[in-house]
Amino acid sequence: MKFFIDTADLEQIKTAYSWGCVAGVTTNPSLYAKTGGKLADFEAHMVKIAEACPDVPVSAESTATTTEEMVAEGLRLAALAPNIVVKLPICAESLAATKELKKHGVDVNMTLIFTVPQALMACSAGARYVSPFVGRFDDIAEDGIDQLSAIVTAVKNYYGPEHTEIIAASLRTPNHVTQAALLGADIATVPFAAMEKCLHHPLTDAGLAAFEADWAKVSAAE
């Protein structure tokens, strides 16, 4: 399973990318708003992200609402950098836009997927990625991992990763990442804070502290 980082914060992206385990970046309007960014700077910011990690896909989300506008904005975003993927929310308009963008060789990440039919329709329209959400199900006292399991099974019944990859999205904990991997999701997109948590375990932290303490004794020995 590949790790994508889910943020628009350029410094977080650069740090995580330096670890060598980040295979992509996903952003959305909410994440961009958290950076304090302005509308006029949005495309320039996407270029900075794409340039910071040029060998991995970077999802930039369209805020258009009609098919024609989605196609136009998608083509413009895709032209910003060769590794930019156009992110669209699942709806009738975006399905039609995905079909058209695919004709132009533009990859689409279909987001806000919550059901099996939504995921399968996105795949059929030609989406390169589908992003089923986990944490937002948990927010309404439903089992997000259970829903992810159904989507992974259904999509893999009919499509391989060369056609569409499944991005397990809205992951908030190391356990979410673990479950997504066990279910066979192709990608986990994870906020920086959750990615940091994935690095740690109490036994790892205790072991490192013990190594450092023992080495200090060795260094102090005469």
C-alpha positions as CSV (number, residue, x, y, z in Angstrom):
1,M,0.0,0.0,0.0
2,K,1.3,3.5,-0.9
3,F,1.2,6.5,1.4
4,F,-0.1,9.8,0.2
5,I,0.0,12.9,2.4
6,D,-3.3,14.7,2.8
7,T,-2.5,18.4,3.2
8,A,-1.9,21.6,1.4
9,D,0.8,22.7,3.9
10,L,3.9,23.0,1.8
11,E,6.3,22.5,4.8
12,Q,4.5,19.4,5.9
13,I,4.6,18.0,2.4
14,K,8.4,18.7,2.1
15,T,9.1,17.1,5.4
16,A,7.0,13.9,4.7
17,Y,8.4,13.7,1.2
18,S,11.9,13.7,2.6
19,W,11.1,10.5,4.6
20,G,11.0,8.6,1.3
21,C,7.7,6.9,1.9
22,V,5.3,9.4,0.4
23,A,4.0,8.4,-3.0
24,G,1.5,11.2,-3.6
25,V,-0.2,14.3,-2.3
26,T,-3.9,15.0,-1.9
27,T,-5.4,18.4,-1.3
28,N,-8.9,19.9,-1.2
29,P,-10.4,23.4,-0.7
30,S,-10.7,22.9,3.0
31,L,-7.1,21.9,3.4
32,Y,-6.0,24.9,1.3
33,A,-8.1,27.2,3.4
34,K,-6.3,25.9,6.5
35,T,-3.0,27.3,5.1
36,G,-4.5,30.8,5.0
37,G,-4.2,30.8,1.2
38,K,-6.0,33.2,-1.0
39,L,-8.0,32.4,-4.1
40,A,-5.6,34.3,-6.4
41,D,-2.7,32.2,-5.1
42,F,-4.3,28.8,-5.4
43,E,-2.9,27.7,-8.7
44,A,0.6,29.0,-7.8
45,H,0.4,27.1,-4.6
46,M,-0.4,23.9,-6.4
47,V,2.6,24.5,-8.7
48,K,4.8,24.8,-5.6
49,I,3.5,21.5,-4.2
50,A,4.0,19.8,-7.6
51,E,7.5,21.1,-7.8
52,A,8.3,20.0,-4.3
53,C,7.6,16.4,-5.1
54,P,7.9,16.1,-8.9
55,D,7.8,12.4,-9.2
56,V,4.5,11.7,-7.5
57,P,0.9,12.6,-8.3
58,V,-0.6,15.7,-6.7
59,S,-4.4,16.0,-6.5
60,A,-5.7,19.5,-7.1
61,E,-9.5,19.8,-6.6
62,S,-11.8,21.7,-8.9
63,T,-14.5,23.9,-7.3
64,A,-16.6,24.1,-10.5
65,T,-20.2,22.9,-10.5
66,T,-21.1,22.2,-14.1
67,T,-19.5,19.7,-16.4
68,E,-18.3,22.3,-18.8
69,E,-16.7,24.3,-16.0
70,M,-15.1,21.1,-14.5
71,V,-13.6,20.2,-17.8
72,A,-12.2,23.7,-18.4
73,E,-10.8,24.0,-14.9
74,G,-9.5,20.5,-15.0
75,L,-7.6,21.1,-18.2
76,R,-6.2,24.3,-16.7
77,L,-5.1,22.6,-13.5
78,A,-3.6,19.7,-15.4
79,A,-1.5,22.1,-17.5
80,L,0.1,23.6,-14.4
81,A,2.5,20.6,-13.9
82,P,2.8,17.1,-15.4
83,N,2.1,15.4,-12.1
84,I,-1.1,17.2,-11.2
85,V,-4.2,15.0,-11.0
86,V,-7.7,16.7,-11.1
87,K,-9.8,16.0,-8.1
88,L,-13.6,16.0,-8.6
89,P,-16.5,15.3,-6.1
90,I,-18.8,12.4,-7.2
91,C,-21.9,13.7,-9.0
92,A,-23.5,13.4,-12.4
93,E,-21.6,16.5,-13.7
94,S,-18.3,15.2,-12.5
95,L,-18.8,11.7,-14.1
96,A,-19.4,13.4,-17.5
97,A,-16.4,15.6,-16.9
98,T,-14.2,12.6,-16.0
99,K,-15.2,10.9,-19.3
100,E,-14.2,14.1,-21.2
101,L,-11.0,14.7,-19.3
102,K,-9.9,11.1,-19.9
103,K,-10.1,11.8,-23.6
104,H,-7.5,14.5,-23.1
105,G,-5.2,12.3,-21.1
106,V,-6.0,13.9,-17.7
107,D,-6.1,11.7,-14.6
108,V,-9.1,12.2,-12.3
109,N,-9.3,11.5,-8.5
110,M,-13.0,11.1,-7.7
111,T,-13.6,12.1,-4.1
112,L,-16.4,12.1,-1.5
113,I,-17.1,8.4,-2.3
114,F,-19.2,6.8,0.4
115,T,-21.0,3.9,-1.4
116,V,-20.1,0.9,-3.6
117,P,-22.3,2.2,-6.5
118,Q,-20.6,5.6,-6.4
119,A,-17.2,4.0,-6.6
120,L,-18.2,1.7,-9.5
121,M,-19.7,4.5,-11.4
122,A,-16.6,6.6,-11.0
123,C,-14.5,3.7,-12.2
124,S,-16.8,3.2,-15.2
125,A,-16.5,6.9,-16.1
126,G,-12.7,6.5,-16.2
127,A,-11.5,7.8,-12.9
128,R,-7.8,7.0,-12.3
129,Y,-8.4,7.1,-8.5
130,V,-11.5,6.7,-6.3
131,S,-11.4,8.1,-2.7
132,P,-13.8,6.4,-0.3
133,F,-14.0,8.2,3.0
134,V,-13.6,6.4,6.4
135,G,-13.4,8.9,9.2
136,R,-16.6,10.8,8.2
137,F,-18.6,7.6,8.6
138,D,-17.2,7.3,12.1
139,D,-18.3,10.8,12.8
140,I,-21.9,9.8,12.3
141,A,-21.5,6.5,14.4
142,E,-21.2,4.2,11.4
143,D,-18.4,1.9,10.6
144,G,-16.1,3.6,8.0
145,I,-13.8,0.6,7.8
146,D,-16.8,-1.7,7.0
147,Q,-17.8,0.6,4.2
148,L,-14.3,0.7,2.9
149,S,-14.1,-3.1,2.9
150,A,-17.2,-3.3,0.7
151,I,-15.8,-0.7,-1.8
152,V,-12.4,-2.4,-2.0
153,T,-14.1,-5.8,-2.7
154,A,-16.5,-4.5,-5.3
155,V,-13.9,-2.4,-7.2
156,K,-11.4,-5.2,-7.3
157,N,-14.0,-7.6,-8.6
158,Y,-14.1,-5.6,-11.8
159,Y,-11.1,-3.3,-12.1
160,G,-7.4,-3.6,-11.6
161,P,-5.0,-1.0,-10.3
162,E,-3.8,-0.3,-13.8
163,H,-7.4,1.1,-14.4
164,T,-8.4,2.6,-11.1
165,E,-6.6,2.7,-7.7
166,I,-8.5,3.0,-4.4
167,I,-7.3,5.8,-2.1
168,A,-8.5,5.1,1.4
169,A,-9.3,8.7,2.5
170,S,-10.3,10.5,5.7
171,L,-8.0,8.3,7.7
172,R,-7.2,9.7,11.1
173,T,-5.4,7.0,13.1
174,P,-2.7,4.4,12.7
175,N,-5.4,1.8,13.1
176,H,-7.3,3.2,10.1
177,V,-4.1,2.9,8.1
178,T,-3.6,-0.7,9.3
179,Q,-7.2,-1.7,8.4
180,A,-7.0,-0.1,5.0
181,A,-3.8,-2.1,4.3
182,L,-5.3,-5.3,5.5
183,L,-8.4,-4.7,3.3
184,G,-6.2,-4.2,0.2
185,A,-6.6,-0.5,-0.5
186,D,-4.0,0.6,-3.0
187,I,-3.3,3.9,-1.2
188,A,-3.8,5.5,2.2
189,T,-4.0,9.3,2.2
190,V,-3.1,10.5,5.7
191,P,-2.8,13.9,7.4
192,F,0.7,14.8,8.6
193,A,-0.2,14.4,12.3
194,A,-1.6,10.9,11.7
195,M,1.5,10.0,9.6
196,E,3.7,11.1,12.5
197,K,1.7,8.8,14.8
198,C,2.3,5.9,12.4
199,L,6.0,6.2,13.1
200,H,5.6,5.7,16.9
201,H,4.9,2.8,19.2
202,P,5.5,2.9,23.0
203,L,7.9,-0.1,22.7
204,T,9.8,1.6,19.9
205,D,10.1,4.8,21.9
206,A,11.2,3.0,25.0
207,G,13.7,1.0,23.1
208,L,15.2,4.1,21.5
209,A,15.5,5.7,25.0
210,A,17.2,2.6,26.3
211,F,19.7,2.5,23.5
212,E,20.6,6.2,24.0
213,A,21.0,5.7,27.8
214,D,23.2,2.6,27.3
215,W,25.3,4.4,24.7
216,A,25.7,7.3,27.0
217,K,27.1,4.9,29.6
218,V,29.6,3.5,27.1
219,S,30.6,7.0,26.1
220,A,31.2,8.0,29.7
221,A,33.2,4.8,30.6
222,E,36.9,5.2,31.1
